[in-house]
Amino acid sequence: MNKVDVIIIGASASGLMCAIEAAKRGRRVVILDHANKAGKKILMSGGGRCNFTNYDVSSENYISHNAHFVKSALSRFTQWDFIAMVESYNIAYHEREHGQLFCDNSSKDILNLLLEECKKVKVMIQLKTDVLNIEKKSDQHYLIKTSHDDFHCQSLVIASGGLSIPKMGASPFGYKIAEQFNIKVWPTSAGLVPFTLHKQDKEVLSDLSGIAIDSIVSSKSKSFRENILFTHRGLSGPAILQISSYWSAGEAIEINLLPNIDLLENLTLAAKQQPQIKLKTLLYKLLPKRLINVFIKEELLDKTLQEISHKQFQHVSSNIQNWMIKPNGTEGYRTAEVTLGGVDCDALSSKTFECKDVAGLYFIGEVMDISGWLGGYNFQWAWSSGWCAGQYV
């Protein structure tokens, strides 16, 4: 029987951060993970460059049934605190649009930082280990049976993540543990995920695969302005991924493919100033030819502006700036960057991340009902929640 102070299940971003902080306090910490490598999602993130945080982080960047829960942790361990860690290791990084921070070289730089910190404070990381059973023996003692050994601990931290990207080892493990201890789990779904289209829309848009367009995408009361990408399966790109987290099955989304101008006004003015030019001549200057040919009928494109009625101009403008499309669904967890839903925040302390009704049991990171926007926010939640829990476990 291995007796330790803290067992963390999941060698994830949040799990590694929690382990470092707990061990700094003199706690004996063991991380257990079924994978063959620690931090697999860190390595693959940001196209191998790891979008590790964002210059601008607030509670507005997160989705949860408890909108206020994130505020405490984000204020106690901020993006600036993690940036200071990155800089202390002389890791080169750069800013992209919307304050996103990426490694200049590789995601390995972030993982190596965390592993080096774990090594300094003697955190033990045991990989290729399946957790078979968890039993609460007394008020603050847990027995964890694994495929290799059994562990006895005072504090048990679940940092096992959500369901997104199963090929990286994602599983419902954390939700099952929550349910074992009668903790509510909100229904889960894929977030930050591309849309698939209905057959007829897919056929109409098939020629546009590979085209990326700066757009405003709206659903209900939420809007995002970034690129959308037409794919052979449907719609992707940052704006689509962002809106997918707010979308419900059966809803249409609205896309403005020309957010910089008022197209109706432009067409009306051009008809007065250049009545002899063809509609396609004007539109091809504004958007890719392939896209215009799909969105506007050929017979209309071949007409001169003076031949086109104001009502037809309205129709053209609406097609391009108020394009309504109803997705068939999403690509699901296979390509989703986050899992929406999860362990109910109301069951946890926003200060310690300990379960209010189960002493010594903690949940951190993506397993919780907290999902960030695209742009480094999910990693920041991992660092913040892991750091905060690490002060108490």
LINKA-V765389 format. One record per helix or strand of 3 or more residues. SS is the DSSP state (H for helix, E for strand). FROM is the first residue (numbers start at 1). LEN is the number of residues. Records with the same first field share a line. If there is no record, write none. Layout:
SS=FROM-LEN / FROM-LEN
This chain:
E=6-4 / 29-4 / 51-4 / 93-3 / 100-4 / 124-3 / 131-8 / 141-6 / 150-4 / 155-4 / 185-7 / 212-8 / 222-9 / 234-3 / 252-5 / 323-4 / 338-6 / 361-3
H=13-12 / 40-9 / 59-3 / 70-7 / 79-10 / 97-3 / 108-13 / 166-3 / 173-8 / 199-10 / 238-7 / 263-11 / 279-6 / 289-7 / 298-4 / 305-3 / 310-12 / 332-3 / 345-3 / 365-3 / 377-14
